[in-house]
Amino acid sequence: MAKSSNVTWHAGSVTADDRAAIMGCKGCLLWFTGLSGSGKSTVARALEAYLVENGYPAYVLDGDNIRHGLNGDLGFSPNDRKENIRRITEVGSLFVDAGMITITAFISPYQSDRDAARNHLKEGQFFEVHISTSLAACEARDPKGLYKKVRDGEITQFTGIDAPYEAPKNPEIRIDTENMSLEQSVEALAQMLKSMGILNHS
């Protein structure tokens, strides 16, 4: 429940369609989810670069970066994870309203939280992207050395090991970075955006 009182929502005169006409695309939220080390941030950044190079406004909201500032007060308990996703959903929806192709890269392990994020946006604005790389491959990569710390007992409540990860049931797209190159991953995502009518110019 909101603690703020005596506040009123102020609607602007500029519509989403007005922004889309100027920017050449519709604002949307691409919600990347997957295990640590699955390639979420790598694919997200590559997609962002592709979109910008082709004249579309895009921005990545990265899980680690957000925890440096906005969500720096949150840990990794189930309640903190839920609040982490709630806050980024609110930020992401503002970016979408501004007309940006917004890309989040969060583990976001719980289906209910991802569903809540979807329900917060309008129909056709939210796309769940499952970076479906296997746990074995993620642990073999271990780019941040986190899996080793988990196995050594230095980290607990780590998603996929001793904390749950609920894989998406019906994502808009699955990207398996074990079997798809970075270029193939970006191309698949770009084609999805085109087919959904998000990208308006060629």
Backbone as a printed PyTorch tensor [residue, N CA C, xyz], in Angstrom:
tensor([[[  0.8420,  -1.1890,   0.0000],
         [  0.0000,   0.0000,   0.0000],
         [  0.8830,   1.2470,   0.0000]],

        [[  0.4690,   2.2490,  -0.7850],
         [  1.2230,   3.4990,  -0.8440],
         [  1.0720,   4.2670,   0.4590]],

        [[  2.1730,   4.8250,   0.9500],
         [  2.1460,   5.6080,   2.1790],
         [  1.9090,   7.0820,   1.8940]],

        [[  2.0850,   7.4810,   0.6240],
         [  1.8730,   8.8760,   0.2570],
         [  0.3850,   9.2000,   0.3030]],

        [[  0.0840,  10.4160,   0.7380],
         [ -1.2990,  10.8640,   0.7590],
         [ -1.3850,  12.2400,   0.1150]],

        [[ -2.5940,  12.6130,  -0.2640],
         [ -2.8310,  13.9200,  -0.8850],
         [ -1.9860,  14.1240,  -2.1380]],

        [[ -1.8870,  13.0750,  -2.9570],
         [ -1.1550,  13.1750,  -4.2140],
         [ -2.1180,  12.8770,  -5.3560]],

        [[ -1.8880,  13.5370,  -6.4780],
         [ -2.7620,  13.3900,  -7.6420],
         [ -1.9180,  13.0780,  -8.8700]],

        [[ -2.3850,  12.1130,  -9.6810],
         [ -1.6740,  11.7940, -10.9100],
         [ -1.9700,  12.8640, -11.9510]],

        [[ -0.9180,  13.4270, -12.5530],
         [ -1.0670,  14.4820, -13.5520],
         [ -0.7360,  13.9270, -14.9340]],

        [[ -1.7400,  13.8370, -15.7650],
         [ -1.5340,  13.3420, -17.1290],
         [ -1.0520,  14.4740, -18.0290]],

        [[ -0.1370,  14.1460, -18.9450],
         [  0.3860,  15.1420, -19.8760],
         [ -0.4260,  15.1860, -21.1560]],

        [[ -0.1440,  16.1650, -21.9780],
         [ -0.8630,  16.2960, -23.2520],
         [ -0.1720,  15.5560, -24.3840]],

        [[  1.0750,  15.1160, -24.1590],
         [  1.8210,  14.3560, -25.1680],
         [  1.5090,  12.8750, -24.9680]],

        [[  1.0570,  12.2120, -26.0210],
         [  0.6690,  10.8070, -25.9170],
         [  1.8010,   9.8730, -26.3400]],

        [[  1.6090,   8.5900, -26.0460],
         [  2.5740,   7.5810, -26.4800],
         [  2.6730,   7.5540, -27.9980]],

        [[  1.5500,   7.7510, -28.6820],
         [  1.5720,   7.7860, -30.1440],
         [  2.3710,   8.9840, -30.6640]],

        [[  2.2960,  10.1180, -29.9690],
         [  3.0850,  11.2950, -30.3430],
         [  4.5750,  10.9690, -30.2700]],

        [[  4.9710,  10.3250, -29.2070],
         [  6.3870,   9.9830, -29.0280],
         [  6.8310,   8.9510, -30.0640]],

        [[  5.9700,   7.9740, -30.3240],
         [  6.3090,   6.9310, -31.2930],
         [  6.5170,   7.5160, -32.6850]],

        [[  5.7180,   8.5210, -33.0280],
         [  5.8520,   9.1410, -34.3490],
         [  7.1950,   9.8310, -34.5030]],

        [[  7.6890,  10.4090, -33.4180],
         [  8.9810,  11.1060, -33.4540],
         [ 10.1440,  10.1200, -33.4130]],

        [[ 10.0300,   9.0970, -32.5550],
         [ 11.1500,   8.1880, -32.2990],
         [ 11.2380,   7.0300, -33.2760]],

        [[ 10.1730,   6.7600, -34.0190],
         [ 10.2020,   5.6650, -34.9750],
         [ 10.0330,   4.2990, -34.3580]],

        [[  9.5460,   4.2430, -33.1210],
         [  9.3010,   2.9740, -32.4550],
         [  8.3070,   3.1890, -31.3290]],

        [[  7.7680,   2.0730, -30.8460],
         [  6.8920,   2.1200, -29.6920],
         [  7.6870,   1.7720, -28.4420]],

        [[  7.4250,   2.4800, -27.3610],
         [  8.0770,   2.1450, -26.1050],
         [  7.6540,   0.7630, -25.6370]],

        [[  8.5990,  -0.0010, -25.1290],
         [  8.2780,  -1.3350, -24.6100],
         [  9.3120,  -1.7350, -23.5770]],

        [[  8.9920,  -2.7920, -22.8400],
         [  9.8900,  -3.3130, -21.8080],
         [ 10.2370,  -4.7530, -22.1450]],

        [[ 11.5060,  -4.9890, -22.4690],
         [ 12.0190,  -6.3390, -22.6940],
         [ 12.5860,  -6.8370, -21.3730]],

        [[ 11.9380,  -7.8400, -20.8050],
         [ 12.3230,  -8.3040, -19.4740],
         [ 13.1670,  -9.5650, -19.5970]],

        [[ 14.4990,  -9.3880, -19.5330],
         [ 15.4180, -10.5260, -19.6020],
         [ 15.4630, -11.2050, -18.2330]],

        [[ 15.2910, -12.5080, -18.2170],
         [ 15.4130, -13.2820, -16.9850],
         [ 16.2260, -14.5350, -17.2670]],

        [[ 17.0040, -14.9360, -16.2940],
         [ 17.8390, -16.1270, -16.4520],
         [ 18.8100, -16.2130, -15.2920]],

        [[ 19.4940, -17.3230, -15.1910],
         [ 20.4410, -17.5490, -14.1070],
         [ 21.6470, -16.6150, -14.2000]],

        [[ 22.3340, -16.4710, -13.1010],
         [ 23.5820, -15.7240, -13.1050],
         [ 24.5540, -16.3820, -14.0710]],

        [[ 25.1620, -15.5980, -14.9540],
         [ 26.0960, -16.1370, -15.9260],
         [ 25.4480, -16.6450, -17.1960]],

        [[ 24.1400, -16.4800, -17.3320],
         [ 23.4450, -17.0010, -18.5150],
         [ 23.6980, -16.1600, -19.7610]],

        [[ 24.1010, -14.8930, -19.5600],
         [ 24.3570, -14.0170, -20.6980],
         [ 23.3660, -12.8750, -20.8210]],

        [[ 22.5780, -12.6510, -19.7820],
         [ 21.5580, -11.5930, -19.8280],
         [ 22.1510, -10.2370, -20.1700]],

        [[ 23.1250,  -9.7970, -19.4020],
         [ 23.7050,  -8.4710, -19.6160],
         [ 24.4210,  -8.3720, -20.9550]],

        [[ 25.1140,  -9.4330, -21.3490],
         [ 25.8400,  -9.4260, -22.6180],
         [ 24.8860,  -9.2660, -23.7930]],

        [[ 23.8170, -10.0550, -23.7970],
         [ 22.8420,  -9.9730, -24.8880],
         [ 22.1020,  -8.6380, -24.8260]],

        [[ 21.7590,  -8.2000, -23.6240],
         [ 21.0410,  -6.9290, -23.4750],
         [ 21.8540,  -5.7660, -24.0290]],

        [[ 23.1370,  -5.7220, -23.7100],
         [ 23.9880,  -4.6310, -24.1900],
         [ 24.1830,  -4.6990, -25.7080]],

        [[ 24.2950,  -5.9140, -26.2190],
         [ 24.4550,  -6.0620, -27.6730],
         [ 23.1810,  -5.6300, -28.3980]],

        [[ 22.0230,  -5.9510, -27.8390],
         [ 20.7630,  -5.5260, -28.4410],
         [ 20.6210,  -4.0140, -28.3640]],

        [[ 20.9890,  -3.4480, -27.2250],
         [ 20.9450,  -1.9990, -27.0820],
         [ 21.7990,  -1.3260, -28.1550]],

        [[ 23.0080,  -1.8220, -28.3640],
         [ 23.9060,  -1.2430, -29.3620],
         [ 23.3100,  -1.3680, -30.7640]],

        [[ 22.7430,  -2.5270, -31.0680],
         [ 22.1090,  -2.7420, -32.3690],
         [ 20.9860,  -1.7420, -32.6020]],

        [[ 20.1300,  -1.5650, -31.6170],
         [ 18.9870,  -0.6690, -31.7580],
         [ 19.4300,   0.7730, -31.9490]],

        [[ 20.3720,   1.2250, -31.1370],
         [ 20.8550,   2.6050, -31.2390],
         [ 21.5280,   2.8370, -32.5840]],

        [[ 22.3280,   1.8560, -33.0260],
         [ 22.9910,   1.9830, -34.3250],
         [ 21.9840,   2.0990, -35.4650]],

        [[ 20.7920,   1.5450, -35.2620],
         [ 19.7560,   1.5930, -36.2810],
         [ 18.7230,   2.6950, -36.0300]],

        [[ 19.0690,   3.6180, -35.1440],
         [ 18.2590,   4.8110, -34.9630],
         [ 17.1170,   4.7210, -33.9730]],

        [[ 17.1430,   3.6990, -33.1030],
         [ 16.0730,   3.5490, -32.1190],
         [ 16.5660,   3.9070, -30.7200]],

        [[ 15.7520,   4.5810, -29.9160],
         [ 16.1480,   4.9000, -28.5510],
         [ 16.0340,   3.6660, -27.6600]],

        [[ 17.1390,   3.2370, -27.0690],
         [ 17.1390,   2.0300, -26.2410],
         [ 18.0120,   2.2610, -25.0170]],

        [[ 17.6470,   1.5870, -23.9340],
         [ 18.4310,   1.7370, -22.6960],
         [ 18.3230,   0.4570, -21.8760]],

        [[ 19.4530,   0.0300, -21.3030],
         [ 19.4920,  -1.1670, -20.4690],
         [ 19.4620,  -0.7810, -18.9950]],

        [[ 18.5420,  -1.3790, -18.2700],
         [ 18.5100,  -1.2980, -16.8160],
         [ 19.0890,  -2.6110, -16.3010]],

        [[ 20.3520,  -2.5850, -15.8860],
         [ 21.0720,  -3.7940, -15.4980],
         [ 20.9490,  -4.0450, -13.9960]],

        [[ 20.7520,  -5.3050, -13.6330],
         [ 20.5410,  -5.6660, -12.2430],
         [ 21.6370,  -5.2000, -11.3060]],

        [[ 22.8870,  -5.4620, -11.6590],
         [ 24.0010,  -5.0420, -10.7990],
         [ 24.0840,  -3.5220, -10.7030]],

        [[ 23.8930,  -2.8410, -11.8230],
         [ 23.9790,  -1.3820, -11.8150],
         [ 22.8980,  -0.7590, -10.9380]],

        [[ 21.6880,  -1.2930, -11.0220],
         [ 20.5910,  -0.7600, -10.2210],
         [ 20.8570,  -0.9550,  -8.7390]],

        [[ 21.5100,  -2.0460,  -8.3720],
         [ 21.8120,  -2.2980,  -6.9580],
         [ 22.9630,  -1.4310,  -6.4470]],

        [[ 23.6470,  -0.7320,  -7.3380],
         [ 24.6550,   0.2290,  -6.8930],
         [ 24.0170,   1.5110,  -6.3760]],

        [[ 22.7890,   1.7880,  -6.8030],
         [ 22.1660,   3.0540,  -6.4380],
         [ 20.7530,   2.8730,  -5.9370]],

        [[ 19.8040,   2.9130,  -6.8550],
         [ 18.3820,   2.8780,  -6.5060],
         [ 18.0320,   1.7660,  -5.5240]],

        [[ 18.5560,   0.5710,  -5.7630],
         [ 18.2150,  -0.5750,  -4.9200],
         [ 19.3840,  -1.0320,  -4.0510]],

        [[ 20.2730,  -0.1070,  -3.7510],
         [ 21.4320,  -0.4330,  -2.9400],
         [ 21.0900,  -0.8110,  -1.5090]],

        [[ 19.8860,  -0.5080,  -1.0770],
         [ 19.4670,  -0.8300,   0.2890],
         [ 18.8410,  -2.2110,   0.3960]],

        [[ 18.7780,  -2.9510,  -0.7090],
         [ 18.1140,  -4.2470,  -0.7100],
         [ 19.1180,  -5.3920,  -0.7460]],

        [[ 18.7610,  -6.4680,  -0.0380],
         [ 19.5680,  -7.6800,  -0.0690],
         [ 18.9760,  -8.6850,  -1.0390]],

        [[ 19.0930,  -9.9750,  -0.6970],
         [ 18.6450, -11.0200,  -1.6090],
         [ 17.6410, -11.9750,  -0.9620]],

        [[ 16.9960, -11.5260,   0.1010],
         [ 15.9110, -12.3150,   0.6780],
         [ 14.7290, -12.3050,  -0.2900]],

        [[ 13.7920, -13.2420,  -0.1450],
         [ 12.6190, -13.2250,  -1.0270],
         [ 11.8910, -11.8850,  -1.0290]],

        [[ 11.7350, -11.2590,   0.1430],
         [ 11.0350,  -9.9710,   0.2030],
         [ 11.8350,  -8.8710,  -0.4900]],

        [[ 13.1660,  -8.8850,  -0.3060],
         [ 13.9890,  -7.8730,  -0.9660],
         [ 14.0200,  -8.0820,  -2.4760]],

        [[ 14.0480,  -9.3280,  -2.9120],
         [ 13.9920,  -9.5950,  -4.3450],
         [ 12.6850,  -9.0740,  -4.9330]],

        [[ 11.5960,  -9.2670,  -4.2040],
         [ 10.2880,  -8.7960,  -4.6590],
         [ 10.2760,  -7.2860,  -4.7810]],

        [[ 10.8240,  -6.6090,  -3.7790],
         [ 10.8690,  -5.1400,  -3.8090],
         [ 11.8050,  -4.6520,  -4.9150]],

        [[ 12.8950,  -5.3710,  -5.1280],
         [ 13.8160,  -5.0350,  -6.2070],
         [ 13.0800,  -5.0050,  -7.5480]],

        [[ 12.2740,  -6.0360,  -7.7940],
         [ 11.5340,  -6.1230,  -9.0490],
         [ 10.4260,  -5.0770,  -9.1080]],

        [[  9.7720,  -4.8210,  -7.9820],
         [  8.7110,  -3.8060,  -7.9730],
         [  9.2610,  -2.4460,  -8.3630]],

        [[ 10.3900,  -2.0740,  -7.7900],
         [ 10.9790,  -0.7630,  -8.0910],
         [ 11.3960,  -0.6680,  -9.5580]],

        [[ 12.0350,  -1.7050, -10.0610],
         [ 12.5000,  -1.6250, -11.4470],
         [ 11.3290,  -1.6550, -12.4120]],

        [[ 10.2530,  -2.2940, -12.0190],
         [  9.0430,  -2.2550, -12.8480],
         [  8.5210,  -0.8290, -12.9560]],

        [[  8.5060,  -0.1200, -11.8390],
         [  8.0480,   1.2710, -11.8510],
         [  8.9540,   2.1430, -12.7170]],

        [[ 10.2720,   1.9690, -12.5690],
         [ 11.2150,   2.7360, -13.3800],
         [ 11.0660,   2.3620, -14.8550]],

        [[ 10.9810,   1.0670, -15.1260],
         [ 10.8460,   0.6190, -16.4970],
         [  9.6000,   1.1510, -17.1670]],

        [[  8.4990,   1.2120, -16.4320],
         [  7.2540,   1.7150, -17.0170],
         [  7.3590,   3.1960, -17.3610]],

        [[  8.1270,   3.9480, -16.5750],
         [  8.3550,   5.3660, -16.8970],
         [  9.1710,   5.4960, -18.1790]],

        [[ 10.1920,   4.6540, -18.3270],
         [ 10.9980,   4.6670, -19.5530],
         [ 10.1370,   4.3240, -20.7650]],

        [[  9.2570,   3.3330, -20.6030],
         [  8.3640,   2.9450, -21.6930],
         [  7.4420,   4.0950, -22.0540]],

        [[  6.9030,   4.7600, -21.0480],
         [  6.0230,   5.8930, -21.2970],
         [  6.7600,   7.0100, -22.0300]],

        [[  8.0670,   7.1210, -21.7880],
         [  8.8810,   8.1320, -22.4700],
         [  9.2120,   7.7250, -23.9040]],

        [[  8.8360,   6.5030, -24.2980],
         [  9.0360,   6.0640, -25.6770],
         [ 10.2780,   5.2310, -25.9060]],

        [[ 10.9470,   4.8150, -24.8270],
         [ 12.1820,   4.0560, -24.9610],
         [ 11.9190,   2.5630, -25.1260]],

        [[ 12.7630,   1.9050, -25.9150],
         [ 12.8380,   0.4460, -25.8800],
         [ 13.7260,   0.1220, -24.6890]],

        [[ 13.1090,  -0.3420, -23.6410],
         [ 13.7770,  -0.5210, -22.3600],
         [ 14.0750,  -1.9970, -22.1420]],

        [[ 15.3100,  -2.2950, -21.7830],
         [ 15.7590,  -3.6780, -21.6430],
         [ 16.2280,  -3.8860, -20.2120]],

        [[ 15.5890,  -4.7880, -19.4770],
         [ 16.0520,  -5.0870, -18.1300],
         [ 16.8410,  -6.3890, -18.1470]],

        [[ 17.8410,  -6.4730, -17.2920],
         [ 18.6510,  -7.6910, -17.1740],
         [ 18.7470,  -8.0410, -15.6930]],

        [[ 17.7670,  -8.8030, -15.2210],
         [ 17.6700,  -9.2150, -13.8260],
         [ 17.4300, -10.7130, -13.7650]],

        [[ 17.9640, -11.3610, -12.7570],
         [ 17.6400, -12.7770, -12.5790],
         [ 16.1340, -12.9260, -12.4050]],

        [[ 15.5310, -12.0770, -11.5830],
         [ 14.0820, -12.0900, -11.2980],
         [ 13.5530, -13.5190, -11.2540]],

        [[ 13.8600, -14.2580, -10.1870],
         [ 13.6320, -15.7070, -10.1740],
         [ 12.1780, -16.1510, -10.0290]],

        [[ 11.2860, -15.2500,  -9.6170],
         [  9.9300, -15.6860,  -9.3120],
         [  8.9470, -15.3040, -10.4170]],

        [[  8.1890, -16.2880, -10.8920],
         [  7.2100, -16.0390, -11.9460],
         [  6.1720, -15.0150, -11.5260]],

        [[  5.7590, -15.0470, -10.2650],
         [  4.7300, -14.1080,  -9.8000],
         [  5.2020, -12.6690,  -9.9150]],

        [[  6.4860, -12.4210,  -9.6510],
         [  7.0220, -11.0580,  -9.7590],
         [  7.0840, -10.6210, -11.2180]],

        [[  7.4800, -11.5330, -12.0970],
         [  7.5210, -11.1910, -13.5190],
         [  6.1110, -10.9670, -14.0650]],

        [[  5.1600, -11.7600, -13.5910],
         [  3.7700, -11.5540, -14.0030],
         [  3.2560, -10.2090, -13.5210]],

        [[  3.6420,  -9.8280, -12.2970],
         [  3.2250,  -8.5250, -11.7700],
         [  3.7970,  -7.3970, -12.6150]],

        [[  5.0400,  -7.5600, -13.0680],
         [  5.6540,  -6.5560, -13.9410],
         [  4.8800,  -6.4640, -15.2520]],

        [[  4.5360,  -7.6110, -15.8340],
         [  3.7640,  -7.6310, -17.0810],
         [  2.4270,  -6.9170, -16.8920]],

        [[  1.7530,  -7.2270, -15.7980],
         [  0.4200,  -6.6690, -15.5620],
         [  0.4550,  -5.1700, -15.2860]],

        [[  1.6270,  -4.6610, -14.9250],
         [  1.7620,  -3.2310, -14.6460],
         [  1.7830,  -2.4060, -15.9320]],

        [[  2.1470,  -3.0550, -17.0390],
         [  2.2120,  -2.3570, -18.3200],
         [  0.9950,  -2.6880, -19.1780]],

        [[  0.8260,  -1.9210, -20.2420],
         [ -0.2960,  -2.1360, -21.1350],
         [ -0.0180,  -3.3240, -22.0530]],

        [[ -1.0790,  -3.8630, -22.6260],
         [ -0.9630,  -4.9580, -23.5780],
         [ -0.0300,  -4.5550, -24.7280]],

        [[  0.9100,  -5.4350, -25.0500],
         [  1.8340,  -5.1740, -26.1410],
         [  3.0480,  -4.3530, -25.7730]],

        [[  3.2170,  -4.0660, -24.4720],
         [  4.3770,  -3.2820, -24.0360],
         [  5.4080,  -4.1190, -23.2990]],

        [[  5.0700,  -5.3330, -22.9120],
         [  5.9450,  -6.1710, -22.0850],
         [  6.2840,  -7.4570, -22.8270]],

        [[  7.5880,  -7.7650, -22.8860],
         [  8.0450,  -8.9840, -23.5550],
         [  9.0140,  -9.7170, -22.6270]],

        [[  8.6230, -10.9160, -22.2160],
         [  9.4830, -11.7160, -21.3430],
         [ 10.4820, -12.4780, -22.2090]],

        [[ 11.7580, -12.2900, -21.9030],
         [ 12.8380, -12.9150, -22.6660],
         [ 13.5850, -13.8620, -21.7320]],

        [[ 13.4550, -15.1550, -21.9680],
         [ 14.1330, -16.1270, -21.1200],
         [ 15.4930, -16.4610, -21.7160]],

        [[ 16.5460, -16.0410, -21.0370],
         [ 17.9020, -16.4440, -21.4160],
         [ 18.0900, -17.8170, -20.7820]],

        [[ 17.8570, -18.8540, -21.5730],
         [ 17.5990, -20.1920, -21.0380],
         [ 18.8410, -21.0640, -20.8840]],

        [[ 19.9930, -20.4540, -20.8240],
         [ 21.2560, -21.1780, -20.6610],
         [ 21.2010, -22.0710, -19.4220]],

        [[ 21.6950, -23.2940, -19.5270],
         [ 21.5940, -24.2600, -18.4330],
         [ 22.4630, -23.8660, -17.2410]],

        [[ 22.0890, -24.3880, -16.0840],
         [ 22.8780, -24.1420, -14.8760],
         [ 24.3080, -24.6320, -15.0500]],

        [[ 24.4830, -25.7930, -15.6710],
         [ 25.8250, -26.3360, -15.8660],
         [ 26.6960, -25.3840, -16.6770]],

        [[ 26.1260, -24.8230, -17.7450],
         [ 26.8910, -23.8920, -18.5760],
         [ 27.1790, -22.6030, -17.8310]],

        [[ 26.2040, -22.1130, -17.0670],
         [ 26.4160, -20.8820, -16.2940],
         [ 27.5210, -21.0690, -15.2640]],

        [[ 27.4980, -22.2170, -14.6000],
         [ 28.5130, -22.4710, -13.5760],
         [ 29.8880, -22.6770, -14.2100]],

        [[ 29.9330, -23.2680, -15.3860],
         [ 31.2130, -23.4530, -16.0700],
         [ 31.8000, -22.1060, -16.4790]],

        [[ 30.9520, -21.1750, -16.8790],
         [ 31.4240, -19.8360, -17.2450],
         [ 31.8640, -19.0770, -15.9980]],

        [[ 30.9660, -18.9920, -15.0240],
         [ 31.1980, -18.3110, -13.7460],
         [ 31.9740, -17.0070, -13.9200]],

        [[ 31.4670, -16.0500, -14.7280],
         [ 32.2340, -14.8450, -15.0550],
         [ 32.5650, -13.9580, -13.8600]],

        [[ 31.7490, -14.0300, -12.8050],
         [ 31.9870, -13.1950, -11.6230],
         [ 32.5790, -13.9940, -10.4630]],

        [[ 32.8020, -15.2830, -10.6710],
         [ 33.3380, -16.1290,  -9.6050],
         [ 32.3450, -16.4240,  -8.5000]],

        [[ 31.0560, -16.2080,  -8.7800],
         [ 30.0430, -16.3640,  -7.7360],
         [ 29.7370, -17.8270,  -7.4460]],

        [[ 29.6890, -18.6470,  -8.4790],
         [ 29.3820, -20.0580,  -8.2500],
         [ 30.4680, -20.7170,  -7.4040]],

        [[ 31.7040, -20.3340,  -7.6370],
         [ 32.7970, -20.8780,  -6.8240],
         [ 32.6170, -20.4840,  -5.3610]],

        [[ 32.2330, -19.2260,  -5.1370],
         [ 32.0050, -18.7760,  -3.7540],
         [ 30.8570, -19.5350,  -3.1140]],

        [[ 29.8340, -19.8410,  -3.8990],
         [ 28.7110, -20.6290,  -3.3760],
         [ 29.1970, -22.0170,  -2.9830]],

        [[ 29.9460, -22.6640,  -3.8700],
         [ 30.4310, -24.0170,  -3.6030],
         [ 31.4040, -24.0330,  -2.4270]],

        [[ 32.0980, -22.9050,  -2.2090],
         [ 33.0340, -22.8060,  -1.0850],
         [ 32.3470, -22.3680,   0.2010]],

        [[ 31.0370, -22.1590,   0.1470],
         [ 30.2870, -21.7830,   1.3390],
         [ 30.3500, -20.3160,   1.6990]],

        [[ 30.8730, -19.4790,   0.7840],
         [ 30.9950, -18.0520,   1.0800],
         [ 29.7110, -17.2760,   0.7860]],

        [[ 28.8480, -17.8340,  -0.0620],
         [ 27.5810, -17.1990,  -0.4190],
         [ 26.4610, -18.2180,  -0.2210]],

        [[ 25.3550, -17.7720,   0.3740],
         [ 24.1760, -18.6100,   0.5030],
         [ 22.9940, -17.9230,  -0.1690]],

        [[ 21.8980, -18.6460,  -0.2990],
         [ 20.6830, -18.1440,  -0.9540],
         [ 20.9950, -17.6520,  -2.3700]],

        [[ 21.7090, -18.5020,  -3.1130],
         [ 22.1160, -18.1600,  -4.4700],
         [ 21.1760, -18.8480,  -5.4530]],

        [[ 20.6020, -18.0680,  -6.3310],
         [ 19.5940, -18.5750,  -7.2630],
         [ 20.1280, -19.7200,  -8.1210]],

        [[ 19.3710, -20.7980,  -8.1410],
         [ 19.7300, -21.9680,  -8.9330],
         [ 20.4950, -23.0140,  -8.1490]],

        [[ 21.0460, -22.6170,  -6.9800],
         [ 21.7960, -23.5560,  -6.1400],
         [ 21.0020, -23.8510,  -4.8690]],

        [[ 20.9120, -22.8780,  -3.9710],
         [ 20.1360, -23.0830,  -2.7410],
         [ 18.9990, -22.0750,  -2.6020]],

        [[ 18.6600, -21.4130,  -3.6890],
         [ 17.4690, -20.5660,  -3.7750],
         [ 16.8120, -20.8660,  -5.1140]],

        [[ 15.5040, -20.8040,  -5.1860],
         [ 14.8020, -21.2690,  -6.3940],
         [ 14.9190, -20.3270,  -7.5730]],

        [[ 14.8300, -20.9070,  -8.7620],
         [ 14.6250, -20.1390,  -9.9830],
         [ 13.4520, -20.7610, -10.7270]],

        [[ 12.4100, -19.9810, -10.9490],
         [ 11.2220, -20.4520, -11.6480],
         [ 11.3210, -20.0010, -13.1060]],

        [[ 11.6660, -20.9260, -13.9670],
         [ 11.8210, -20.5970, -15.3920],
         [ 10.4880, -20.1500, -15.9730]],

        [[ 10.5110, -19.1800, -16.8790],
         [  9.2710, -18.7020, -17.4980],
         [  8.4870, -19.8290, -18.1630]],

        [[  7.1680, -19.7860, -17.9960],
         [  6.3120, -20.8090, -18.5870],
         [  6.0010, -20.4880, -20.0510]],

        [[  5.7140, -19.2300, -20.3180],
         [  5.3170, -18.8320, -21.6750],
         [  5.9620, -17.5010, -22.0600]],

        [[  7.2870, -17.4570, -22.1470],
         [  7.9280, -16.2020, -22.5330],
         [  7.6650, -15.8920, -24.0030]],

        [[  7.8120, -14.6400, -24.3660],
         [  7.6800, -14.2840, -25.7790],
         [  8.7830, -14.9130, -26.6170]],

        [[  9.9490, -15.1210, -26.0100],
         [ 11.0660, -15.7090, -26.7500],
         [ 12.0560, -16.3270, -25.7650]],

        [[ 12.7000, -17.3980, -26.1890],
         [ 13.7920, -18.0090, -25.4210],
         [ 15.0800, -17.8510, -26.2180]],

        [[ 16.1360, -17.4590, -25.5160],
         [ 17.4590, -17.3120, -26.1240],
         [ 18.4150, -18.2250, -25.3690]],

        [[ 18.9700, -19.2120, -26.0570],
         [ 19.9010, -20.1580, -25.4460],
         [ 21.3150, -19.8090, -25.8960]],

        [[ 22.0580, -19.1530, -25.0250],
         [ 23.3850, -18.6930, -25.4230],
         [ 24.4170, -19.8140, -25.5060]],

        [[ 24.0240, -21.0320, -25.1240],
         [ 24.9060, -22.1780, -25.3590],
         [ 24.9340, -22.5420, -26.8410]],

        [[ 23.8060, -22.3450, -27.5000],
         [ 23.6600, -22.8160, -28.8770],
         [ 23.4210, -21.7040, -29.8830]],

        [[ 23.3610, -20.4690, -29.4050],
         [ 23.1820, -19.3220, -30.2910],
         [ 24.3270, -18.3450, -30.0740]],

        [[ 24.8800, -17.8340, -31.1600],
         [ 25.9220, -16.8170, -31.0420],
         [ 25.2880, -15.5080, -30.5840]],

        [[ 26.1090, -14.5570, -30.1970],
         [ 25.6030, -13.2540, -29.7920],
         [ 24.8640, -12.5950, -30.9440]],

        [[ 25.4150, -12.7080, -32.1320],
         [ 24.7800, -12.1220, -33.3160],
         [ 23.4250, -12.7720, -33.5930]],

        [[ 23.3420, -14.0750, -33.4540],
         [ 22.0780, -14.7830, -33.6650],
         [ 21.0460, -14.3850, -32.6120]],

        [[ 21.5050, -14.2040, -31.3900],
         [ 20.6090, -13.8090, -30.3070],
         [ 20.0110, -12.4390, -30.5770]],

        [[ 20.8500, -11.4950, -30.9700],
         [ 20.3780, -10.1390, -31.2600],
         [ 19.4370, -10.1490, -32.4520]],

        [[ 19.7690, -10.9070, -33.4740],
         [ 18.9170, -10.9720, -34.6590],
         [ 17.5420, -11.5400, -34.3160]],

        [[ 17.5020, -12.5680, -33.4840],
         [ 16.2270, -13.1600, -33.0940],
         [ 15.3730, -12.1550, -32.3360]],

        [[ 15.9900, -11.3860, -31.4670],
         [ 15.2610, -10.3730, -30.6950],
         [ 14.7900,  -9.2330, -31.5920]],

        [[ 15.6360,  -8.8190, -32.5230],
         [ 15.2470,  -7.7530, -33.4430],
         [ 14.0760,  -8.1870, -34.3110]],

        [[ 14.0990,  -9.4240, -34.7730],
         [ 13.0020,  -9.9360, -35.5920],
         [ 11.7090,  -9.9960, -34.7860]],

        [[ 11.8110, -10.3560, -33.5090],
         [ 10.6280, -10.3670, -32.6630],
         [ 10.0380,  -8.9680, -32.5380]],

        [[ 10.8980,  -7.9730, -32.3070],
         [ 10.4300,  -6.5980, -32.1680],
         [  9.7670,  -6.1070, -33.4530]],

        [[ 10.3370,  -6.4920, -34.5810],
         [  9.7320,  -6.1150, -35.8650],
         [  8.3810,  -6.7730, -36.0370]],

        [[  8.2820,  -8.0550, -35.7240],
         [  7.0270,  -8.7840, -35.9000],
         [  5.9450,  -8.2760, -34.9640]],

        [[  6.3520,  -7.7260, -33.8180],
         [  5.3770,  -7.1900, -32.8550],
         [  5.0030,  -5.7450, -33.1470]],

        [[  5.6050,  -5.1620, -34.1850],
         [  5.2730,  -3.7940, -34.5520],
         [  5.9060,  -2.7370, -33.6800]],

        [[  6.9680,  -3.1050, -32.9560],
         [  7.6470,  -2.1300, -32.1020],
         [  8.5280,  -1.2030, -32.9200]],

        [[  9.2100,  -1.7480, -33.9220],
         [ 10.1080,  -0.9620, -34.7520],
         [  9.3480,  -0.4940, -35.9900]],

        [[  9.2850,   0.8260, -36.1530],
         [  8.4430,   1.3940, -37.2140],
         [  9.1650,   1.7150, -38.5050]],

        [[ 10.4820,   1.9250, -38.4520],
         [ 11.2110,   2.2200, -39.6800],
         [ 12.2050,   1.0990, -39.9420]],

        [[ 12.6080,   0.9530, -41.1880],
         [ 13.4830,  -0.1490, -41.6020],
         [ 14.9270,   0.1700, -41.3200]]])
